Amino acid sequence: MNQGTAECLHTSLDAIIEQMAEGLLVFDERVTVIRANRQAQHLFGLTFEQLRDDRNLSLGEGRFADEFGRVLTTPELPVQMALAELRVVDTRLWYTRPDGSRTCLSLTASPFLDEWEEPAGAIVLVRDVTEQHREHERAQQADKLRALGQLASGIAHNFNNSLAAVIGYTQLAIPRVKEPTAEKYLRVVEQSAKDAARMVERIQNFARESSHKDDLIMVRLADIVRDAVDITRPRWRDDAEALGIKYQVKLELQTDEDLIVRGEPSELREVFVNVILNALDAMPIGGTITINVSTEESSVNVKFTDTGVGMTEEIEHRIFEPFFTTKGVSGLGMGLSESYRIIERHGGHIEVESEPLRGSSFTVVLPHIKREERELSSEADSPDVVGRVLVVDDEDSVRGLLADMLEGEGHEVSIASSGEEALRLLDSHEFDIVFTDLSMPKTDGITLAAEIKSRKPNTKVVLMSGYGGEKAYERAGRNHCIDAALSKPFDLSEISRTVSVLLK
């Protein structure tokens, strides 16, 4: 081979190495970088000169971590292990670039020997497998959620039936109690049962991709924000002080106006609680959360600003993706994606601003209900109409509770323990509304609802389900045999509002 041919081959080899899709680094026996192609420089965020001149290996210190988040020491790095043990080391590690962004890298370090069979260096191939890693994590999370959904469906119906009786009879008892301490205890029971119901609902929501757009009610937004602050107080005050951490939570109301939005209070409360908890997670050694509530021409803004570690641009763009989390195995990656879904369903959106080491701000923007709209809605919602109602449920406690609630509102109520009994009553009586459970032996709620509509099309049908209102709509499908759906457990105001709307 002549000199020209050798030079040509050398040039071609250099070109091939530089154009490789994988990063390639060559180390000598002193673990000094003597070659790094363009892709390797890109993956590590360092120039060849920086890599070459890093004699004391300081650039790699603290930058590599395993899948559990444990930072690797220098002797544990692939090149050092390959040279120390004279074997090929194939591993995946999380790498933090100098700009703060993180990638999952697949590294294969292969030692090579000199003519005396002594270690002469190592060749390392590097690939960015961040997306493949996240796909794998998403698949694992999806499996978890499917199992979670199956578990939730199995327990939700019976559990919610029990909670419906606890909440309902507690609400009926509260107005009849004159002793303040007893009333306080009953309200604690009511709130605790509602919290338990929301836990089941949240588990069910994790396994669902969509939510039926139920009728939303008018709520005072400042009250919901204060609730979220109170709910999280044990975390940012009591638990933190026990660990010697100091948090400060400031609430700023920029207007004296009674800010009203249409929403589901428990869902909005869940969003605000989730944002506060995320802000606390971003301030592991303490800091300040400022919650600013303000209004613009057609919107109400709730801005949560923290003094935490902030986010890179890459993370900021992905935080609302389902299953994306920066909390490792301790997070499901569903909190912010679920929050975004809730706010979208309320006709709003969430805005994010963040910089590494400078904190983050999350602004929840919701449509503002003006005073004139509230007055018109108040007139439309006035429950001044009574009707004839049939309650169908195979659970005695739920059937009796709903009957007591409706009779307390002045309605004429009949009850049935099965679909067959309900149809016999329909043959001999006229009813304006029929409340029926979804899951009953022999004749289920959907079958009963379809039969009612075929016999008496003007009779309104409300489907009740311990599996959630969404499940009721899903089961009804395109049958158009139900006029409304309620999730157990329900409360008196929800029943009253549903009846009022259907009778009008």
One Martini backbone bead per residue (centre of mass of N, CA, C, O) as a GRO file, in nm:
protein
  504
    1MET     BB    1   0.094   0.038   0.026
    2ASN     BB    2   0.075   0.351  -0.031
    3GLN     BB    3   0.072   0.667   0.097
    4GLY     BB    4  -0.188   0.769  -0.041
    5THR     BB    5  -0.374   0.540   0.043
    6ALA     BB    6  -0.338   0.571   0.349
    7GLU     BB    7  -0.442   0.862   0.364
    8CYS     BB    8  -0.720   0.803   0.249
    9LEU     BB    9  -0.809   0.600   0.465
   10HIS     BB   10  -0.775   0.794   0.705
   11THR     BB   11  -0.976   1.004   0.606
   12SER     BB   12  -1.221   0.815   0.591
   13LEU     BB   13  -1.219   0.731   0.887
   14ASP     BB   14  -1.261   1.010   1.003
   15ALA     BB   15  -1.534   1.064   0.864
   16ILE     BB   16  -1.687   0.828   0.986
   17ILE     BB   17  -1.653   0.902   1.284
   18GLU     BB   18  -1.787   1.191   1.260
   19GLN     BB   19  -2.073   1.054   1.129
   20MET     BB   20  -2.166   0.916   1.360
   21ALA     BB   21  -2.449   0.843   1.560
   22GLU     BB   22  -2.238   0.776   1.759
   23GLY     BB   23  -2.049   0.800   2.024
   24LEU     BB   24  -1.681   0.854   2.035
   25LEU     BB   25  -1.424   0.730   2.255
   26VAL     BB   26  -1.072   0.772   2.339
   27PHE     BB   27  -0.854   0.611   2.566
   28ASP     BB   28  -0.599   0.593   2.764
   29GLU     BB   29  -0.429   0.450   3.032
   30ARG     BB   30  -0.489   0.746   3.191
   31VAL     BB   31  -0.779   0.846   3.111
   32THR     BB   32  -0.740   1.002   2.839
   33VAL     BB   33  -0.857   1.197   2.593
   34ILE     BB   34  -0.787   1.135   2.226
   35ARG     BB   35  -1.097   1.097   2.130
   36ALA     BB   36  -1.385   1.292   1.983
   37ASN     BB   37  -1.664   1.311   1.846
   38ARG     BB   38  -1.932   1.503   1.773
   39GLN     BB   39  -2.147   1.332   1.927
   40ALA     BB   40  -1.998   1.325   2.198
   41GLN     BB   41  -1.992   1.631   2.243
   42HIS     BB   42  -2.299   1.664   2.238
   43LEU     BB   43  -2.383   1.465   2.469
   44PHE     BB   44  -2.180   1.613   2.690
   45GLY     BB   45  -2.135   1.929   2.639
   46LEU     BB   46  -1.834   1.907   2.512
   47THR     BB   47  -1.531   1.962   2.417
   48PHE     BB   48  -1.244   1.823   2.324
   49GLU     BB   49  -1.065   2.005   2.496
   50GLN     BB   50  -1.209   1.953   2.763
   51LEU     BB   51  -1.168   1.647   2.765
   52ARG     BB   52  -0.857   1.639   2.731
   53ASP     BB   53  -0.792   1.850   2.987
   54ASP     BB   54  -0.921   1.634   3.200
   55ARG     BB   55  -0.705   1.504   3.413
   56ASN     BB   56  -0.891   1.490   3.700
   57LEU     BB   57  -1.204   1.425   3.625
   58SER     BB   58  -1.405   1.669   3.704
   59LEU     BB   59  -1.636   1.662   3.481
   60GLY     BB   60  -1.764   1.375   3.599
   61GLU     BB   61  -1.839   1.478   3.867
   62GLY     BB   62  -2.174   1.422   3.953
   63ARG     BB   63  -2.307   1.333   3.649
   64PHE     BB   64  -2.351   1.031   3.732
   65ALA     BB   65  -2.643   0.810   3.730
   66ASP     BB   66  -2.857   0.595   3.824
   67GLU     BB   67  -3.191   0.486   3.821
   68PHE     BB   68  -3.199   0.577   4.147
   69GLY     BB   69  -2.994   0.845   4.172
   70ARG     BB   70  -2.710   0.746   4.211
   71VAL     BB   71  -2.402   0.867   4.247
   72LEU     BB   72  -2.108   0.819   4.088
   73THR     BB   73  -1.804   0.722   4.118
   74THR     BB   74  -1.515   0.713   3.952
   75PRO     BB   75  -1.460   0.392   3.974
   76GLU     BB   76  -1.769   0.337   3.848
   77LEU     BB   77  -1.698   0.400   3.579
   78PRO     BB   78  -1.676   0.241   3.283
   79VAL     BB   79  -1.374   0.288   3.214
   80GLN     BB   80  -1.248   0.214   3.486
   81MET     BB   81  -1.367  -0.075   3.494
   82ALA     BB   82  -1.252  -0.182   3.227
   83LEU     BB   83  -0.947  -0.141   3.312
   84ALA     BB   84  -0.949  -0.288   3.591
   85GLU     BB   85  -1.110  -0.569   3.465
   86LEU     BB   86  -1.086  -0.639   3.164
   87ARG     BB   87  -1.382  -0.544   3.046
   88VAL     BB   88  -1.693  -0.522   2.931
   89VAL     BB   89  -1.901  -0.226   2.970
   90ASP     BB   90  -2.262  -0.231   3.005
   91THR     BB   91  -2.464   0.073   3.030
   92ARG     BB   92  -2.697   0.284   3.216
   93LEU     BB   93  -2.702   0.649   3.237
   94TRP     BB   94  -2.730   0.947   3.401
   95TYR     BB   95  -2.675   1.274   3.250
   96THR     BB   96  -2.531   1.592   3.336
   97ARG     BB   97  -2.510   1.872   3.196
   98PRO     BB   98  -2.384   2.190   3.214
   99ASP     BB   99  -2.695   2.307   3.155
  100GLY     BB  100  -2.881   2.072   3.329
  101SER     BB  101  -2.942   1.856   3.145
  102ARG     BB  102  -3.094   1.528   3.090
  103THR     BB  103  -2.961   1.198   3.009
  104CYS     BB  104  -2.983   0.880   2.863
  105LEU     BB  105  -2.708   0.654   2.859
  106SER     BB  106  -2.538   0.437   2.643
  107LEU     BB  107  -2.254   0.240   2.759
  108THR     BB  108  -1.952   0.111   2.588
  109ALA     BB  109  -1.668  -0.039   2.738
  110SER     BB  110  -1.350  -0.112   2.572
  111PRO     BB  111  -1.067  -0.273   2.608
  112PHE     BB  112  -0.716  -0.236   2.519
  113LEU     BB  113  -0.412  -0.377   2.401
  114ASP     BB  114  -0.097  -0.430   2.384
  115GLU     BB  115   0.178  -0.621   2.280
  116TRP     BB  116   0.198  -0.703   2.613
  117GLU     BB  117  -0.096  -0.723   2.737
  118GLU     BB  118  -0.156  -0.428   2.812
  119PRO     BB  119  -0.319  -0.161   2.909
  120ALA     BB  120  -0.400   0.112   2.658
  121GLY     BB  121  -0.722   0.137   2.680
  122ALA     BB  122  -1.040   0.287   2.554
  123ILE     BB  123  -1.361   0.226   2.411
  124VAL     BB  124  -1.650   0.446   2.358
  125LEU     BB  125  -1.997   0.399   2.331
  126VAL     BB  126  -2.265   0.642   2.257
  127ARG     BB  127  -2.618   0.668   2.355
  128ASP     BB  128  -2.933   0.811   2.317
  129VAL     BB  129  -3.206   0.671   2.546
  130THR     BB  130  -3.434   0.848   2.660
  131GLU     BB  131  -3.691   0.771   2.500
  132GLN     BB  132  -3.682   0.467   2.553
  133HIS     BB  133  -3.696   0.492   2.858
  134ARG     BB  134  -3.971   0.641   2.865
  135GLU     BB  135  -4.133   0.427   2.720
  136HIS     BB  136  -4.087   0.213   2.932
  137GLU     BB  137  -4.214   0.373   3.164
  138ARG     BB  138  -4.492   0.407   3.036
  139ALA     BB  139  -4.556   0.107   3.017
  140GLN     BB  140  -4.540   0.058   3.320
  141GLN     BB  141  -4.754   0.268   3.401
  142ALA     BB  142  -4.984   0.146   3.237
  143ASP     BB  143  -4.989  -0.120   3.392
  144LYS     BB  144  -5.048   0.004   3.666
  145LEU     BB  145  -5.316   0.149   3.584
  146ARG     BB  146  -5.472  -0.100   3.501
  147ALA     BB  147  -5.459  -0.234   3.776
  148LEU     BB  148  -5.583   0.005   3.928
  149GLY     BB  149  -5.853   0.010   3.774
  150GLN     BB  150  -5.943  -0.276   3.852
  151LEU     BB  151  -5.940  -0.229   4.154
  152ALA     BB  152  -6.133   0.014   4.163
  153SER     BB  153  -6.380  -0.127   4.034
  154GLY     BB  154  -6.407  -0.346   4.256
  155ILE     BB  155  -6.449  -0.125   4.511
  156ALA     BB  156  -6.620   0.131   4.444
  157HIS     BB  157  -6.917   0.056   4.466
  158ASN     BB  158  -6.933  -0.038   4.766
  159PHE     BB  159  -6.784   0.201   4.891
  160ASN     BB  160  -6.978   0.428   4.784
  161ASN     BB  161  -7.234   0.327   4.917
  162SER     BB  162  -7.133   0.372   5.205
  163LEU     BB  163  -7.063   0.677   5.174
  164ALA     BB  164  -7.344   0.775   5.099
  165ALA     BB  165  -7.469   0.717   5.376
  166VAL     BB  166  -7.279   0.886   5.549
  167ILE     BB  167  -7.317   1.162   5.408
  168GLY     BB  168  -7.624   1.185   5.392
  169TYR     BB  169  -7.702   1.148   5.699
  170THR     BB  170  -7.522   1.377   5.796
  171GLN     BB  171  -7.669   1.605   5.638
  172LEU     BB  172  -7.946   1.550   5.775
  173ALA     BB  173  -7.843   1.594   6.077
  174ILE     BB  174  -7.720   1.881   6.108
  175PRO     BB  175  -7.990   2.063   6.118
  176ARG     BB  176  -8.087   1.893   6.395
  177VAL     BB  177  -7.845   2.015   6.543
  178LYS     BB  178  -7.778   2.222   6.838
  179GLU     BB  179  -7.501   2.127   6.919
  180PRO     BB  180  -7.196   2.245   6.833
  181THR     BB  181  -7.008   1.999   6.879
  182ALA     BB  182  -7.175   1.792   6.720
  183GLU     BB  183  -7.164   1.946   6.452
  184LYS     BB  184  -6.858   1.938   6.422
  185TYR     BB  185  -6.831   1.630   6.411
  186LEU     BB  186  -7.013   1.587   6.161
  187ARG     BB  187  -6.834   1.757   5.965
  188VAL     BB  188  -6.590   1.573   5.988
  189VAL     BB  189  -6.727   1.323   5.878
  190GLU     BB  190  -6.811   1.442   5.606
  191GLN     BB  191  -6.525   1.527   5.504
  192SER     BB  192  -6.389   1.248   5.528
  193ALA     BB  193  -6.579   1.101   5.330
  194LYS     BB  194  -6.516   1.285   5.089
  195ASP     BB  195  -6.216   1.224   5.077
  196ALA     BB  196  -6.251   0.922   5.022
  197ALA     BB  197  -6.406   0.960   4.754
  198ARG     BB  198  -6.173   1.112   4.608
  199MET     BB  199  -5.970   0.884   4.611
  200VAL     BB  200  -6.129   0.695   4.429
  201GLU     BB  201  -6.162   0.893   4.193
  202ARG     BB  202  -5.860   0.930   4.137
  203ILE     BB  203  -5.798   0.640   4.064
  204GLN     BB  204  -5.998   0.632   3.827
  205ASN     BB  205  -5.874   0.872   3.664
  206PHE     BB  206  -5.598   0.738   3.600
  207ALA     BB  207  -5.762   0.516   3.406
  208ARG     BB  208  -5.857   0.774   3.254
  209GLU     BB  209  -5.878   0.999   2.966
  210SER     BB  210  -6.173   1.095   3.030
  211SER     BB  211  -6.440   1.344   3.083
  212HIS     BB  212  -6.735   1.428   3.162
  213LYS     BB  213  -6.933   1.721   3.113
  214ASP     BB  214  -7.043   1.838   3.370
  215ASP     BB  215  -7.216   2.024   3.570
  216LEU     BB  216  -7.134   2.336   3.679
  217ILE     BB  217  -7.059   2.543   3.947
  218MET     BB  218  -7.066   2.811   4.154
  219VAL     BB  219  -6.755   2.957   4.275
  220ARG     BB  220  -6.534   3.064   4.517
  221LEU     BB  221  -6.207   3.093   4.462
  222ALA     BB  222  -6.085   3.186   4.733
  223ASP     BB  223  -6.191   2.942   4.895
  224ILE     BB  224  -6.029   2.724   4.743
  225VAL     BB  225  -5.749   2.836   4.805
  226ARG     BB  226  -5.773   2.822   5.115
  227ASP     BB  227  -5.816   2.521   5.128
  228ALA     BB  228  -5.539   2.442   5.006
  229VAL     BB  229  -5.370   2.570   5.228
  230ASP     BB  230  -5.493   2.404   5.464
  231ILE     BB  231  -5.431   2.116   5.355
  232THR     BB  232  -5.102   2.182   5.334
  233ARG     BB  233  -5.001   2.276   5.616
  234PRO     BB  234  -4.869   2.019   5.739
  235ARG     BB  235  -4.635   2.023   5.528
  236TRP     BB  236  -4.529   2.344   5.551
  237ARG     BB  237  -4.522   2.329   5.874
  238ASP     BB  238  -4.516   2.078   6.062
  239ASP     BB  239  -4.325   1.884   5.906
  240ALA     BB  240  -4.102   2.093   5.852
  241GLU     BB  241  -4.034   2.173   6.148
  242ALA     BB  242  -3.948   1.882   6.231
  243LEU     BB  243  -3.695   1.918   6.002
  244GLY     BB  244  -3.597   2.230   5.996
  245ILE     BB  245  -3.801   2.369   5.794
  246LYS     BB  246  -3.872   2.677   5.604
  247TYR     BB  247  -4.193   2.802   5.529
  248GLN     BB  248  -4.372   3.034   5.304
  249VAL     BB  249  -4.721   3.142   5.277
  250LYS     BB  250  -4.867   3.362   5.037
  251LEU     BB  251  -5.172   3.561   5.025
  252GLU     BB  252  -5.297   3.740   4.731
  253LEU     BB  253  -5.554   3.983   4.698
  254GLN     BB  254  -5.625   4.208   4.421
  255THR     BB  255  -5.937   4.191   4.514
  256ASP     BB  256  -6.274   4.256   4.642
  257GLU     BB  257  -6.399   4.079   4.458
  258ASP     BB  258  -6.628   3.818   4.395
  259LEU     BB  259  -6.484   3.545   4.271
  260ILE     BB  260  -6.637   3.374   3.994
  261VAL     BB  261  -6.676   3.028   3.903
  262ARG     BB  262  -6.698   2.749   3.703
  263GLY     BB  263  -6.714   2.441   3.904
  264GLU     BB  264  -6.536   2.183   4.070
  265PRO     BB  265  -6.425   2.201   4.378
  266SER     BB  266  -6.253   1.936   4.410
  267GLU     BB  267  -6.083   1.978   4.151
  268LEU     BB  268  -5.962   2.257   4.210
  269ARG     BB  269  -5.836   2.175   4.478
  270GLU     BB  270  -5.650   1.960   4.357
  271VAL     BB  271  -5.481   2.149   4.182
  272PHE     BB  272  -5.374   2.341   4.405
  273VAL     BB  273  -5.244   2.125   4.580
  274ASN     BB  274  -5.048   2.016   4.364
  275VAL     BB  275  -4.889   2.280   4.317
  276ILE     BB  276  -4.790   2.316   4.608
  277LEU     BB  277  -4.642   2.043   4.636
  278ASN     BB  278  -4.445   2.094   4.400
  279ALA     BB  279  -4.316   2.344   4.526
  280LEU     BB  280  -4.204   2.198   4.775
  281ASP     BB  281  -4.026   1.994   4.616
  282ALA     BB  282  -3.852   2.249   4.493
  283MET     BB  283  -3.794   2.307   4.831
  284PRO     BB  284  -3.603   2.119   5.035
  285ILE     BB  285  -3.479   2.388   5.221
  286GLY     BB  286  -3.683   2.598   5.149
  287GLY     BB  287  -3.930   2.879   5.129
  288THR     BB  288  -4.148   3.053   4.889
  289ILE     BB  289  -4.506   3.100   4.853
  290THR     BB  290  -4.694   3.276   4.606
  291ILE     BB  291  -5.044   3.372   4.607
  292ASN     BB  292  -5.212   3.512   4.323
  293VAL     BB  293  -5.523   3.693   4.303
  294SER     BB  294  -5.674   3.782   3.990
  295THR     BB  295  -5.816   4.016   3.742
  296GLU     BB  296  -5.968   4.036   3.436
  297GLU     BB  297  -6.196   4.088   3.207
  298SER     BB  298  -6.243   3.738   3.159
  299SER     BB  299  -6.048   3.659   3.408
  300VAL     BB  300  -5.895   3.431   3.641
  301ASN     BB  301  -5.594   3.447   3.845
  302VAL     BB  302  -5.367   3.186   3.965
  303LYS     BB  303  -5.052   3.248   4.121
  304PHE     BB  304  -4.764   3.032   4.156
  305THR     BB  305  -4.474   3.116   4.350
  306ASP     BB  306  -4.138   3.005   4.365
  307THR     BB  307  -3.793   2.940   4.523
  308GLY     BB  308  -3.674   2.718   4.356
  309VAL     BB  309  -3.496   2.524   4.115
  310GLY     BB  310  -3.648   2.481   3.876
  311MET     BB  311  -3.634   2.469   3.506
  312THR     BB  312  -3.589   2.349   3.221
  313GLU     BB  313  -3.697   2.370   2.904
  314GLU     BB  314  -3.751   2.070   2.864
  315ILE     BB  315  -3.928   2.024   3.117
  316GLU     BB  316  -4.138   2.249   3.067
  317HIS     BB  317  -4.247   2.103   2.797
  318ARG     BB  318  -4.328   1.813   2.974
  319ILE     BB  319  -4.506   1.835   3.247
  320PHE     BB  320  -4.800   1.756   3.094
  321GLU     BB  321  -4.720   1.477   3.056
  322PRO     BB  322  -4.793   1.169   3.071
  323PHE     BB  323  -4.566   1.016   3.305
  324PHE     BB  324  -4.406   1.265   3.365
  325THR     BB  325  -4.103   1.269   3.572
  326THR     BB  326  -3.865   1.399   3.839
  327LYS     BB  327  -3.915   1.166   4.091
  328GLY     BB  328  -3.907   0.898   3.991
  329VAL     BB  329  -4.041   0.635   4.175
  330SER     BB  330  -4.225   0.852   4.349
  331GLY     BB  331  -4.366   0.905   4.066
  332LEU     BB  332  -4.635   0.902   3.823
  333GLY     BB  333  -4.694   1.157   3.631
  334MET     BB  334  -5.015   1.281   3.688
  335GLY     BB  335  -5.070   1.553   3.826
  336LEU     BB  336  -5.036   1.774   3.591
  337SER     BB  337  -5.202   1.633   3.372
  338GLU     BB  338  -5.464   1.628   3.538
  339SER     BB  339  -5.478   1.934   3.591
  340TYR     BB  340  -5.498   2.020   3.295
  341ARG     BB  341  -5.758   1.866   3.233
  342ILE     BB  342  -5.936   2.013   3.436
  343ILE     BB  343  -5.897   2.307   3.333
  344GLU     BB  344  -6.000   2.256   3.048
  345ARG     BB  345  -6.288   2.167   3.141
  346HIS     BB  346  -6.317   2.477   3.263
  347GLY     BB  347  -6.200   2.671   3.021
  348GLY     BB  348  -5.888   2.665   3.069
  349HIS     BB  349  -5.542   2.734   3.179
  350ILE     BB  350  -5.179   2.675   3.194
  351GLU     BB  351  -4.902   2.864   3.306
  352VAL     BB  352  -4.536   2.871   3.247
  353GLU     BB  353  -4.250   2.975   3.454
  354SER     BB  354  -3.887   2.909   3.414
  355GLU     BB  355  -3.567   2.875   3.597
  356PRO     BB  356  -3.279   2.781   3.682
  357LEU     BB  357  -3.254   2.875   4.022
  358ARG     BB  358  -3.547   3.078   3.994
  359GLY     BB  359  -3.791   2.927   3.975
  360SER     BB  360  -4.159   2.914   3.971
  361SER     BB  361  -4.466   2.958   3.764
  362PHE     BB  362  -4.823   2.907   3.814
  363THR     BB  363  -5.105   2.976   3.595
  364VAL     BB  364  -5.446   2.989   3.660
  365VAL     BB  365  -5.696   3.007   3.403
  366LEU     BB  366  -6.030   3.149   3.434
  367PRO     BB  367  -6.343   3.207   3.387
  368HIS     BB  368  -6.544   3.488   3.439
  369ILE     BB  369  -6.824   3.555   3.644
  370LYS     BB  370  -7.049   3.776   3.621
  371ARG     BB  371  -7.299   3.929   3.790
  372GLU     BB  372  -7.528   3.895   3.573
  373GLU     BB  373  -7.483   3.588   3.537
  374ARG     BB  374  -7.541   3.510   3.832
  375GLU     BB  375  -7.834   3.609   3.846
  376LEU     BB  376  -7.949   3.432   3.617
  377SER     BB  377  -7.857   3.161   3.740
  378SER     BB  378  -8.008   3.187   4.008
  379GLU     BB  379  -8.291   3.186   3.885
  380ALA     BB  380  -8.263   2.907   3.732
  381ASP     BB  381  -8.176   2.740   4.014
  382SER     BB  382  -8.435   2.758   4.154
  383PRO     BB  383  -8.597   2.528   4.389
  384ASP     BB  384  -8.951   2.551   4.299
  385VAL     BB  385  -8.980   2.244   4.209
  386VAL     BB  386  -9.199   1.969   4.221
  387GLY     BB  387  -9.213   1.600   4.231
  388ARG     BB  388  -9.220   1.274   4.093
  389VAL     BB  389  -9.037   1.004   4.255
  390LEU     BB  390  -8.816   0.732   4.168
  391VAL     BB  391  -8.643   0.482   4.364
  392VAL     BB  392  -8.365   0.266   4.250
  393ASP     BB  393  -8.237   0.015   4.483
  394ASP     BB  394  -8.068  -0.262   4.641
  395GLU     BB  395  -7.992  -0.058   4.865
  396ASP     BB  396  -8.127   0.040   5.153
  397SER     BB  397  -7.954   0.288   5.238
  398VAL     BB  398  -7.968   0.444   4.967
  399ARG     BB  399  -8.271   0.447   4.924
  400GLY     BB  400  -8.346   0.590   5.193
  401LEU     BB  401  -8.172   0.839   5.163
  402LEU     BB  402  -8.290   0.955   4.897
  403ALA     BB  403  -8.578   0.975   4.998
  404ASP     BB  404  -8.522   1.172   5.232
  405MET     BB  405  -8.405   1.400   5.063
  406LEU     BB  406  -8.653   1.445   4.870
  407GLU     BB  407  -8.867   1.490   5.089
  408GLY     BB  408  -8.720   1.740   5.211
  409GLU     BB  409  -8.786   1.898   4.921
  410GLY     BB  410  -9.108   1.803   4.856
  411HIS     BB  411  -9.122   1.533   4.731
  412GLU     BB  412  -9.269   1.259   4.568
  413VAL     BB  413  -9.195   0.929   4.700
  414SER     BB  414  -9.071   0.628   4.560
  415ILE     BB  415  -8.986   0.272   4.596
  416ALA     BB  416  -8.727   0.034   4.471
  417SER     BB  417  -8.534  -0.286   4.463
  418SER     BB  418  -8.606  -0.320   4.148
  419GLY     BB  419  -8.678  -0.333   3.816
  420GLU     BB  420  -8.948  -0.487   3.836
  421GLU     BB  421  -9.081  -0.303   4.048
  422ALA     BB  422  -9.060  -0.042   3.886
  423LEU     BB  423  -9.240  -0.128   3.642
  424ARG     BB  424  -9.496  -0.170   3.808
  425LEU     BB  425  -9.518   0.126   3.903
  426LEU     BB  426  -9.526   0.253   3.613
  427ASP     BB  427  -9.808   0.122   3.536
  428SER     BB  428  -9.964   0.288   3.797
  429HIS     BB  429  -9.768   0.542   3.763
  430GLU     BB  430  -9.652   0.877   3.777
  431PHE     BB  431  -9.328   1.006   3.666
  432ASP     BB  432  -9.074   1.243   3.637
  433ILE     BB  433  -8.852   1.074   3.806
  434VAL     BB  434  -8.570   0.836   3.779
  435PHE     BB  435  -8.377   0.663   4.013
  436THR     BB  436  -8.091   0.456   3.916
  437ASP     BB  437  -7.901   0.199   3.941
  438LEU     BB  438  -7.659   0.035   3.768
  439SER     BB  439  -7.605  -0.205   3.981
  440MET     BB  440  -7.812  -0.491   3.936
  441PRO     BB  441  -7.994  -0.748   3.965
  442LYS     BB  442  -8.086  -0.871   3.657
  443THR     BB  443  -8.172  -0.552   3.629
  444ASP     BB  444  -8.021  -0.298   3.504
  445GLY     BB  445  -8.005   0.042   3.459
  446ILE     BB  446  -8.000   0.046   3.146
  447THR     BB  447  -8.238  -0.139   3.091
  448LEU     BB  448  -8.441   0.026   3.252
  449ALA     BB  449  -8.410   0.295   3.103
  450ALA     BB  450  -8.497   0.190   2.823
  451GLU     BB  451  -8.782   0.097   2.914
  452ILE     BB  452  -8.886   0.367   3.013
  453LYS     BB  453  -8.855   0.522   2.739
  454SER     BB  454  -9.047   0.331   2.577
  455ARG     BB  455  -9.300   0.393   2.761
  456LYS     BB  456  -9.184   0.694   2.891
  457PRO     BB  457  -9.026   0.950   2.740
  458ASN     BB  458  -9.078   1.195   2.962
  459THR     BB  459  -8.913   1.046   3.156
  460LYS     BB  460  -8.670   1.094   3.379
  461VAL     BB  461  -8.320   0.974   3.394
  462VAL     BB  462  -8.113   0.867   3.670
  463LEU     BB  463  -7.782   0.762   3.697
  464MET     BB  464  -7.627   0.551   3.936
  465SER     BB  465  -7.271   0.529   4.056
  466GLY     BB  466  -6.992   0.376   4.216
  467TYR     BB  467  -6.797   0.413   3.950
  468GLY     BB  468  -6.913   0.668   3.830
  469GLY     BB  469  -7.036   0.893   3.604
  470GLU     BB  470  -6.864   0.805   3.361
  471LYS     BB  471  -6.956   0.510   3.358
  472ALA     BB  472  -7.251   0.568   3.298
  473TYR     BB  473  -7.211   0.703   3.021
  474GLU     BB  474  -7.055   0.470   2.894
  475ARG     BB  475  -7.285   0.255   2.920
  476ALA     BB  476  -7.501   0.418   2.761
  477GLY     BB  477  -7.396   0.571   2.531
  478ARG     BB  478  -7.613   0.593   2.238
  479ASN     BB  479  -7.902   0.542   2.374
  480HIS     BB  480  -8.045   0.786   2.523
  481CYS     BB  481  -8.169   0.688   2.833
  482ILE     BB  482  -8.036   0.939   2.975
  483ASP     BB  483  -8.023   1.264   3.159
  484ALA     BB  484  -7.837   1.164   3.403
  485ALA     BB  485  -7.540   1.156   3.623
  486LEU     BB  486  -7.429   0.991   3.929
  487SER     BB  487  -7.197   0.992   4.187
  488LYS     BB  488  -7.087   0.790   4.423
  489PRO     BB  489  -7.112   1.000   4.645
  490PHE     BB  490  -7.370   1.221   4.740
  491ASP     BB  491  -7.535   1.529   4.777
  492LEU     BB  492  -7.788   1.742   4.836
  493SER     BB  493  -7.715   1.963   4.624
  494GLU     BB  494  -7.692   1.770   4.381
  495ILE     BB  495  -7.978   1.661   4.386
  496SER     BB  496  -8.130   1.931   4.374
  497ARG     BB  497  -8.008   2.031   4.104
  498THR     BB  498  -8.093   1.797   3.922
  499VAL     BB  499  -8.401   1.815   3.968
  500SER     BB  500  -8.439   2.109   3.885
  501VAL     BB  501  -8.341   2.081   3.592
  502LEU     BB  502  -8.539   1.850   3.499
  503LEU     BB  503  -8.814   1.995   3.574
  504LYS     BB  504  -8.740   2.251   3.374
   0.00000   0.00000   0.00000
